[in-house]
Amino acid sequence: MAEGVGIFVGVVAWYLLTDGHIEAIRALIIASGCSLVWFGLRCWKNRRH
């Protein structure tokens, strides 16, 4: 969960710095996708051991 929040904050900051405005919906979509991939990789890694 903390990684997802960190990714969301990072994406929001990226949009704010590059475009000058916040695109919260797009940042939420990107952060949720990345969080699911990160969670899947973490579970796969733990299952292999």
mmCIF file as Biopython writes it, N, C-alpha, C and O atoms, coordinates in Angstrom:
data_model
#
loop_
_atom_site.group_PDB
_atom_site.id
_atom_site.type_symbol
_atom_site.label_atom_id
_atom_site.label_alt_id
_atom_site.label_comp_id
_atom_site.label_asym_id
_atom_site.label_entity_id
_atom_site.label_seq_id
_atom_site.pdbx_PDB_ins_code
_atom_site.Cartn_x
_atom_site.Cartn_y
_atom_site.Cartn_z
_atom_site.occupancy
_atom_site.B_iso_or_equiv
_atom_site.auth_seq_id
_atom_site.auth_asym_id
_atom_site.pdbx_PDB_model_num
ATOM 1   N N  . MET A ? 1  ? 0.818  -1.190  0.000   1.0 0.0 1  A 1 
ATOM 2   C CA . MET A ? 1  ? 0.000  0.000   0.000   1.0 0.0 1  A 1 
ATOM 3   C C  . MET A ? 1  ? 0.865  1.258   0.000   1.0 0.0 1  A 1 
ATOM 4   O O  . MET A ? 1  ? 0.567  2.223   -0.704  1.0 0.0 1  A 1 
ATOM 5   N N  . ALA A ? 2  ? 1.920  1.243   0.781   1.0 0.0 2  A 1 
ATOM 6   C CA . ALA A ? 2  ? 2.785  2.425   0.853   1.0 0.0 2  A 1 
ATOM 7   C C  . ALA A ? 2  ? 3.473  2.684   -0.481  1.0 0.0 2  A 1 
ATOM 8   O O  . ALA A ? 2  ? 3.686  3.836   -0.860  1.0 0.0 2  A 1 
ATOM 9   N N  . GLU A ? 3  ? 3.821  1.609   -1.197  1.0 0.0 3  A 1 
ATOM 10  C CA . GLU A ? 3  ? 4.441  1.794   -2.507  1.0 0.0 3  A 1 
ATOM 11  C C  . GLU A ? 3  ? 3.477  2.457   -3.475  1.0 0.0 3  A 1 
ATOM 12  O O  . GLU A ? 3  ? 3.881  3.299   -4.277  1.0 0.0 3  A 1 
ATOM 13  N N  . GLY A ? 4  ? 2.209  2.084   -3.406  1.0 0.0 4  A 1 
ATOM 14  C CA . GLY A ? 4  ? 1.187  2.676   -4.275  1.0 0.0 4  A 1 
ATOM 15  C C  . GLY A ? 4  ? 1.011  4.158   -4.031  1.0 0.0 4  A 1 
ATOM 16  O O  . GLY A ? 4  ? 0.882  4.940   -4.973  1.0 0.0 4  A 1 
ATOM 17  N N  . VAL A ? 5  ? 1.004  4.540   -2.776  1.0 0.0 5  A 1 
ATOM 18  C CA . VAL A ? 5  ? 0.899  5.958   -2.437  1.0 0.0 5  A 1 
ATOM 19  C C  . VAL A ? 5  ? 2.137  6.713   -2.918  1.0 0.0 5  A 1 
ATOM 20  O O  . VAL A ? 5  ? 2.039  7.829   -3.428  1.0 0.0 5  A 1 
ATOM 21  N N  . GLY A ? 6  ? 3.296  6.091   -2.749  1.0 0.0 6  A 1 
ATOM 22  C CA . GLY A ? 6  ? 4.532  6.723   -3.211  1.0 0.0 6  A 1 
ATOM 23  C C  . GLY A ? 6  ? 4.558  6.903   -4.715  1.0 0.0 6  A 1 
ATOM 24  O O  . GLY A ? 6  ? 5.000  7.940   -5.210  1.0 0.0 6  A 1 
ATOM 25  N N  . ILE A ? 7  ? 4.088  5.901   -5.448  1.0 0.0 7  A 1 
ATOM 26  C CA . ILE A ? 7  ? 4.022  6.014   -6.903  1.0 0.0 7  A 1 
ATOM 27  C C  . ILE A ? 7  ? 3.038  7.104   -7.296  1.0 0.0 7  A 1 
ATOM 28  O O  . ILE A ? 7  ? 3.314  7.891   -8.202  1.0 0.0 7  A 1 
ATOM 29  N N  . PHE A ? 8  ? 1.893  7.159   -6.624  1.0 0.0 8  A 1 
ATOM 30  C CA . PHE A ? 8  ? 0.893  8.194   -6.917  1.0 0.0 8  A 1 
ATOM 31  C C  . PHE A ? 8  ? 1.457  9.593   -6.695  1.0 0.0 8  A 1 
ATOM 32  O O  . PHE A ? 8  ? 1.296  10.475  -7.539  1.0 0.0 8  A 1 
ATOM 33  N N  . VAL A ? 9  ? 2.113  9.789   -5.570  1.0 0.0 9  A 1 
ATOM 34  C CA . VAL A ? 9  ? 2.702  11.102  -5.278  1.0 0.0 9  A 1 
ATOM 35  C C  . VAL A ? 9  ? 3.773  11.445  -6.308  1.0 0.0 9  A 1 
ATOM 36  O O  . VAL A ? 9  ? 3.875  12.592  -6.745  1.0 0.0 9  A 1 
ATOM 37  N N  . GLY A ? 10 ? 4.563  10.460  -6.693  1.0 0.0 10 A 1 
ATOM 38  C CA . GLY A ? 10 ? 5.595  10.694  -7.692  1.0 0.0 10 A 1 
ATOM 39  C C  . GLY A ? 10 ? 5.024  11.080  -9.045  1.0 0.0 10 A 1 
ATOM 40  O O  . GLY A ? 10 ? 5.536  11.988  -9.700  1.0 0.0 10 A 1 
ATOM 41  N N  . VAL A ? 11 ? 3.970  10.401  -9.468  1.0 0.0 11 A 1 
ATOM 42  C CA . VAL A ? 11 ? 3.352  10.720  -10.754 1.0 0.0 11 A 1 
ATOM 43  C C  . VAL A ? 11 ? 2.691  12.087  -10.710 1.0 0.0 11 A 1 
ATOM 44  O O  . VAL A ? 11 ? 2.793  12.852  -11.669 1.0 0.0 11 A 1 
ATOM 45  N N  . VAL A ? 12 ? 2.014  12.408  -9.613  1.0 0.0 12 A 1 
ATOM 46  C CA . VAL A ? 12 ? 1.406  13.730  -9.476  1.0 0.0 12 A 1 
ATOM 47  C C  . VAL A ? 12 ? 2.481  14.816  -9.520  1.0 0.0 12 A 1 
ATOM 48  O O  . VAL A ? 12 ? 2.303  15.847  -10.169 1.0 0.0 12 A 1 
ATOM 49  N N  . ALA A ? 13 ? 3.586  14.583  -8.834  1.0 0.0 13 A 1 
ATOM 50  C CA . ALA A ? 13 ? 4.678  15.559  -8.845  1.0 0.0 13 A 1 
ATOM 51  C C  . ALA A ? 13 ? 5.259  15.708  -10.243 1.0 0.0 13 A 1 
ATOM 52  O O  . ALA A ? 13 ? 5.600  16.814  -10.662 1.0 0.0 13 A 1 
ATOM 53  N N  . TRP A ? 14 ? 5.372  14.602  -10.962 1.0 0.0 14 A 1 
ATOM 54  C CA . TRP A ? 14 ? 5.888  14.656  -12.336 1.0 0.0 14 A 1 
ATOM 55  C C  . TRP A ? 14 ? 4.992  15.519  -13.219 1.0 0.0 14 A 1 
ATOM 56  O O  . TRP A ? 14 ? 5.479  16.378  -13.954 1.0 0.0 14 A 1 
ATOM 57  N N  . TYR A ? 15 ? 3.674  15.286  -13.144 1.0 0.0 15 A 1 
ATOM 58  C CA . TYR A ? 15 ? 2.747  16.101  -13.932 1.0 0.0 15 A 1 
ATOM 59  C C  . TYR A ? 15 ? 2.790  17.561  -13.519 1.0 0.0 15 A 1 
ATOM 60  O O  . TYR A ? 15 ? 2.723  18.451  -14.367 1.0 0.0 15 A 1 
ATOM 61  N N  . LEU A ? 16 ? 2.901  17.808  -12.241 1.0 0.0 16 A 1 
ATOM 62  C CA . LEU A ? 16 ? 2.945  19.185  -11.765 1.0 0.0 16 A 1 
ATOM 63  C C  . LEU A ? 16 ? 4.198  19.900  -12.248 1.0 0.0 16 A 1 
ATOM 64  O O  . LEU A ? 16 ? 4.140  21.070  -12.628 1.0 0.0 16 A 1 
ATOM 65  N N  . LEU A ? 17 ? 5.321  19.211  -12.235 1.0 0.0 17 A 1 
ATOM 66  C CA . LEU A ? 17 ? 6.568  19.832  -12.669 1.0 0.0 17 A 1 
ATOM 67  C C  . LEU A ? 17 ? 6.643  19.997  -14.184 1.0 0.0 17 A 1 
ATOM 68  O O  . LEU A ? 17 ? 7.179  20.994  -14.666 1.0 0.0 17 A 1 
ATOM 69  N N  . THR A ? 18 ? 6.123  19.048  -14.933 1.0 0.0 18 A 1 
ATOM 70  C CA . THR A ? 18 ? 6.240  19.134  -16.387 1.0 0.0 18 A 1 
ATOM 71  C C  . THR A ? 18 ? 5.152  19.985  -17.024 1.0 0.0 18 A 1 
ATOM 72  O O  . THR A ? 18 ? 5.444  20.784  -17.914 1.0 0.0 18 A 1 
ATOM 73  N N  . ASP A ? 19 ? 3.903  19.833  -16.590 1.0 0.0 19 A 1 
ATOM 74  C CA . ASP A ? 19 ? 2.788  20.545  -17.208 1.0 0.0 19 A 1 
ATOM 75  C C  . ASP A ? 19 ? 2.318  21.761  -16.413 1.0 0.0 19 A 1 
ATOM 76  O O  . ASP A ? 19 ? 1.686  22.661  -16.968 1.0 0.0 19 A 1 
ATOM 77  N N  . GLY A ? 20 ? 2.618  21.789  -15.141 1.0 0.0 20 A 1 
ATOM 78  C CA . GLY A ? 20 ? 2.178  22.906  -14.311 1.0 0.0 20 A 1 
ATOM 79  C C  . GLY A ? 20 ? 0.812  22.707  -13.690 1.0 0.0 20 A 1 
ATOM 80  O O  . GLY A ? 20 ? 0.314  23.600  -13.004 1.0 0.0 20 A 1 
ATOM 81  N N  . HIS A ? 21 ? 0.192  21.558  -13.912 1.0 0.0 21 A 1 
ATOM 82  C CA . HIS A ? 21 ? -1.085 21.271  -13.265 1.0 0.0 21 A 1 
ATOM 83  C C  . HIS A ? 21 ? -1.145 19.785  -12.913 1.0 0.0 21 A 1 
ATOM 84  O O  . HIS A ? 21 ? -0.373 18.975  -13.426 1.0 0.0 21 A 1 
ATOM 85  N N  . ILE A ? 22 ? -2.072 19.455  -12.035 1.0 0.0 22 A 1 
ATOM 86  C CA . ILE A ? 22 ? -2.186 18.090  -11.514 1.0 0.0 22 A 1 
ATOM 87  C C  . ILE A ? 22 ? -3.256 17.343  -12.297 1.0 0.0 22 A 1 
ATOM 88  O O  . ILE A ? 22 ? -4.370 17.838  -12.466 1.0 0.0 22 A 1 
ATOM 89  N N  . GLU A ? 23 ? -2.917 16.155  -12.771 1.0 0.0 23 A 1 
ATOM 90  C CA . GLU A ? 23 ? -3.883 15.269  -13.409 1.0 0.0 23 A 1 
ATOM 91  C C  . GLU A ? 23 ? -4.058 14.057  -12.494 1.0 0.0 23 A 1 
ATOM 92  O O  . GLU A ? 23 ? -3.404 13.028  -12.661 1.0 0.0 23 A 1 
ATOM 93  N N  . ALA A ? 24 ? -4.957 14.208  -11.525 1.0 0.0 24 A 1 
ATOM 94  C CA . ALA A ? 24 ? -5.116 13.201  -10.481 1.0 0.0 24 A 1 
ATOM 95  C C  . ALA A ? 24 ? -5.670 11.889  -11.020 1.0 0.0 24 A 1 
ATOM 96  O O  . ALA A ? 24 ? -5.246 10.820  -10.582 1.0 0.0 24 A 1 
ATOM 97  N N  . ILE A ? 25 ? -6.604 11.947  -11.955 1.0 0.0 25 A 1 
ATOM 98  C CA . ILE A ? 25 ? -7.205 10.716  -12.475 1.0 0.0 25 A 1 
ATOM 99  C C  . ILE A ? 25 ? -6.169 9.890   -13.235 1.0 0.0 25 A 1 
ATOM 100 O O  . ILE A ? 25 ? -6.069 8.678   -13.043 1.0 0.0 25 A 1 
ATOM 101 N N  . ARG A ? 26 ? -5.403 10.549  -14.093 1.0 0.0 26 A 1 
ATOM 102 C CA . ARG A ? 26 ? -4.364 9.834   -14.844 1.0 0.0 26 A 1 
ATOM 103 C C  . ARG A ? 26 ? -3.306 9.287   -13.898 1.0 0.0 26 A 1 
ATOM 104 O O  . ARG A ? 26 ? -2.833 8.165   -14.081 1.0 0.0 26 A 1 
ATOM 105 N N  . ALA A ? 27 ? -2.931 10.066  -12.891 1.0 0.0 27 A 1 
ATOM 106 C CA . ALA A ? 27 ? -1.948 9.612   -11.912 1.0 0.0 27 A 1 
ATOM 107 C C  . ALA A ? 27 ? -2.476 8.425   -11.121 1.0 0.0 27 A 1 
ATOM 108 O O  . ALA A ? 27 ? -1.721 7.502   -10.815 1.0 0.0 27 A 1 
ATOM 109 N N  . LEU A ? 28 ? -3.744 8.438   -10.791 1.0 0.0 28 A 1 
ATOM 110 C CA . LEU A ? 28 ? -4.352 7.325   -10.065 1.0 0.0 28 A 1 
ATOM 111 C C  . LEU A ? 28 ? -4.357 6.059   -10.908 1.0 0.0 28 A 1 
ATOM 112 O O  . LEU A ? 28 ? -4.101 4.972   -10.391 1.0 0.0 28 A 1 
ATOM 113 N N  . ILE A ? 29 ? -4.645 6.186   -12.193 1.0 0.0 29 A 1 
ATOM 114 C CA . ILE A ? 29 ? -4.647 5.019   -13.080 1.0 0.0 29 A 1 
ATOM 115 C C  . ILE A ? 29 ? -3.239 4.444   -13.207 1.0 0.0 29 A 1 
ATOM 116 O O  . ILE A ? 29 ? -3.055 3.230   -13.125 1.0 0.0 29 A 1 
ATOM 117 N N  . ILE A ? 30 ? -2.254 5.303   -13.404 1.0 0.0 30 A 1 
ATOM 118 C CA . ILE A ? 30 ? -0.871 4.842   -13.531 1.0 0.0 30 A 1 
ATOM 119 C C  . ILE A ? 30 ? -0.399 4.208   -12.233 1.0 0.0 30 A 1 
ATOM 120 O O  . ILE A ? 30 ? 0.224  3.146   -12.252 1.0 0.0 30 A 1 
ATOM 121 N N  . ALA A ? 31 ? -0.691 4.847   -11.109 1.0 0.0 31 A 1 
ATOM 122 C CA . ALA A ? 31 ? -0.245 4.330   -9.818  1.0 0.0 31 A 1 
ATOM 123 C C  . ALA A ? 31 ? -0.912 3.006   -9.480  1.0 0.0 31 A 1 
ATOM 124 O O  . ALA A ? 31 ? -0.263 2.119   -8.925  1.0 0.0 31 A 1 
ATOM 125 N N  . SER A ? 32 ? -2.180 2.852   -9.797  1.0 0.0 32 A 1 
ATOM 126 C CA . SER A ? 32 ? -2.845 1.586   -9.486  1.0 0.0 32 A 1 
ATOM 127 C C  . SER A ? 32 ? -2.300 0.456   -10.350 1.0 0.0 32 A 1 
ATOM 128 O O  . SER A ? 32 ? -2.113 -0.660  -9.866  1.0 0.0 32 A 1 
ATOM 129 N N  . GLY A ? 33 ? -2.047 0.732   -11.608 1.0 0.0 33 A 1 
ATOM 130 C CA . GLY A ? 33 ? -1.452 -0.296  -12.469 1.0 0.0 33 A 1 
ATOM 131 C C  . GLY A ? 33 ? -0.069 -0.708  -12.009 1.0 0.0 33 A 1 
ATOM 132 O O  . GLY A ? 33 ? 0.244  -1.897  -11.941 1.0 0.0 33 A 1 
ATOM 133 N N  . CYS A ? 34 ? 0.753  0.268   -11.696 1.0 0.0 34 A 1 
ATOM 134 C CA . CYS A ? 34 ? 2.109  -0.029  -11.217 1.0 0.0 34 A 1 
ATOM 135 C C  . CYS A ? 34 ? 2.079  -0.761  -9.885  1.0 0.0 34 A 1 
ATOM 136 O O  . CYS A ? 34 ? 2.894  -1.654  -9.651  1.0 0.0 34 A 1 
ATOM 137 N N  . SER A ? 35 ? 1.155  -0.396  -9.017  1.0 0.0 35 A 1 
ATOM 138 C CA . SER A ? 35 ? 1.048  -1.065  -7.722  1.0 0.0 35 A 1 
ATOM 139 C C  . SER A ? 35 ? 0.642  -2.523  -7.880  1.0 0.0 35 A 1 
ATOM 140 O O  . SER A ? 35 ? 1.149  -3.392  -7.172  1.0 0.0 35 A 1 
ATOM 141 N N  . LEU A ? 36 ? -0.267 -2.790  -8.803  1.0 0.0 36 A 1 
ATOM 142 C CA . LEU A ? 36 ? -0.674 -4.176  -9.036  1.0 0.0 36 A 1 
ATOM 143 C C  . LEU A ? 36 ? 0.480  -4.999  -9.595  1.0 0.0 36 A 1 
ATOM 144 O O  . LEU A ? 36 ? 0.672  -6.148  -9.195  1.0 0.0 36 A 1 
ATOM 145 N N  . VAL A ? 37 ? 1.239  -4.431  -10.505 1.0 0.0 37 A 1 
ATOM 146 C CA . VAL A ? 37 ? 2.396  -5.138  -11.049 1.0 0.0 37 A 1 
ATOM 147 C C  . VAL A ? 37 ? 3.423  -5.373  -9.949  1.0 0.0 37 A 1 
ATOM 148 O O  . VAL A ? 37 ? 3.966  -6.472  -9.839  1.0 0.0 37 A 1 
ATOM 149 N N  . TRP A ? 38 ? 3.693  -4.367  -9.140  1.0 0.0 38 A 1 
ATOM 150 C CA . TRP A ? 38 ? 4.663  -4.487  -8.058  1.0 0.0 38 A 1 
ATOM 151 C C  . TRP A ? 38 ? 4.222  -5.558  -7.056  1.0 0.0 38 A 1 
ATOM 152 O O  . TRP A ? 38 ? 5.038  -6.364  -6.609  1.0 0.0 38 A 1 
ATOM 153 N N  . PHE A ? 39 ? 2.936  -5.567  -6.704  1.0 0.0 39 A 1 
ATOM 154 C CA . PHE A ? 39 ? 2.408  -6.560  -5.776  1.0 0.0 39 A 1 
ATOM 155 C C  . PHE A ? 39 ? 2.516  -7.961  -6.366  1.0 0.0 39 A 1 
ATOM 156 O O  . PHE A ? 39 ? 2.877  -8.905  -5.663  1.0 0.0 39 A 1 
ATOM 157 N N  . GLY A ? 40 ? 2.203  -8.102  -7.656  1.0 0.0 40 A 1 
ATOM 158 C CA . GLY A ? 40 ? 2.307  -9.393  -8.312  1.0 0.0 40 A 1 
ATOM 159 C C  . GLY A ? 40 ? 3.734  -9.917  -8.329  1.0 0.0 40 A 1 
ATOM 160 O O  . GLY A ? 40 ? 3.969  -11.098 -8.074  1.0 0.0 40 A 1 
ATOM 161 N N  . LEU A ? 41 ? 4.682  -9.046  -8.628  1.0 0.0 41 A 1 
ATOM 162 C CA . LEU A ? 41 ? 6.088  -9.454  -8.627  1.0 0.0 41 A 1 
ATOM 163 C C  . LEU A ? 41 ? 6.556  -9.852  -7.238  1.0 0.0 41 A 1 
ATOM 164 O O  . LEU A ? 41 ? 7.319  -10.805 -7.079  1.0 0.0 41 A 1 
ATOM 165 N N  . ARG A ? 42 ? 6.101  -9.127  -6.244  1.0 0.0 42 A 1 
ATOM 166 C CA . ARG A ? 42 ? 6.480  -9.444  -4.868  1.0 0.0 42 A 1 
ATOM 167 C C  . ARG A ? 42 ? 5.914  -10.800 -4.437  1.0 0.0 42 A 1 
ATOM 168 O O  . ARG A ? 42 ? 6.609  -11.584 -3.792  1.0 0.0 42 A 1 
ATOM 169 N N  . CYS A ? 43 ? 4.661  -11.075 -4.790  1.0 0.0 43 A 1 
ATOM 170 C CA . CYS A ? 43 ? 4.060  -12.372 -4.454  1.0 0.0 43 A 1 
ATOM 171 C C  . CYS A ? 43 ? 4.743  -13.491 -5.211  1.0 0.0 43 A 1 
ATOM 172 O O  . CYS A ? 43 ? 4.976  -14.560 -4.646  1.0 0.0 43 A 1 
ATOM 173 N N  . TRP A ? 44 ? 5.071  -13.271 -6.482  1.0 0.0 44 A 1 
ATOM 174 C CA . TRP A ? 44 ? 5.747  -14.287 -7.277  1.0 0.0 44 A 1 
ATOM 175 C C  . TRP A ? 44 ? 7.123  -14.598 -6.724  1.0 0.0 44 A 1 
ATOM 176 O O  . TRP A ? 44 ? 7.544  -15.754 -6.688  1.0 0.0 44 A 1 
ATOM 177 N N  . LYS A ? 45 ? 7.823  -13.554 -6.292  1.0 0.0 45 A 1 
ATOM 178 C CA . LYS A ? 45 ? 9.147  -13.750 -5.708  1.0 0.0 45 A 1 
ATOM 179 C C  . LYS A ? 45 ? 9.066  -14.549 -4.411  1.0 0.0 45 A 1 
ATOM 180 O O  . LYS A ? 45 ? 9.879  -15.445 -4.183  1.0 0.0 45 A 1 
ATOM 181 N N  . ASN A ? 46 ? 8.093  -14.234 -3.561  1.0 0.0 46 A 1 
ATOM 182 C CA . ASN A ? 46 ? 7.935  -14.961 -2.296  1.0 0.0 46 A 1 
ATOM 183 C C  . ASN A ? 46 ? 7.507  -16.410 -2.523  1.0 0.0 46 A 1 
ATOM 184 O O  . ASN A ? 46 ? 7.869  -17.287 -1.739  1.0 0.0 46 A 1 
ATOM 185 N N  . ARG A ? 47 ? 6.761  -16.664 -3.555  1.0 0.0 47 A 1 
ATOM 186 C CA . ARG A ? 47 ? 6.295  -18.020 -3.836  1.0 0.0 47 A 1 
ATOM 187 C C  . ARG A ? 47 ? 7.433  -18.903 -4.342  1.0 0.0 47 A 1 
ATOM 188 O O  . ARG A ? 47 ? 7.430  -20.112 -4.108  1.0 0.0 47 A 1 
ATOM 189 N N  . ARG A ? 48 ? 8.397  -18.313 -5.029  1.0 0.0 48 A 1 
ATOM 190 C CA . ARG A ? 48 ? 9.502  -19.085 -5.579  1.0 0.0 48 A 1 
ATOM 191 C C  . ARG A ? 48 ? 10.431 -19.605 -4.484  1.0 0.0 48 A 1 
ATOM 192 O O  . ARG A ? 48 ? 11.094 -20.624 -4.680  1.0 0.0 48 A 1 
ATOM 193 N N  . HIS A ? 49 ? 10.494 -18.944 -3.360  1.0 0.0 49 A 1 
ATOM 194 C CA . HIS A ? 49 ? 11.397 -19.378 -2.283  1.0 0.0 49 A 1 
ATOM 195 C C  . HIS A ? 49 ? 10.697 -20.374 -1.457  1.0 0.0 49 A 1 
ATOM 196 O O  . HIS A ? 49 ? 11.264 -20.880 -0.489  1.0 0.0 49 A 1 
#
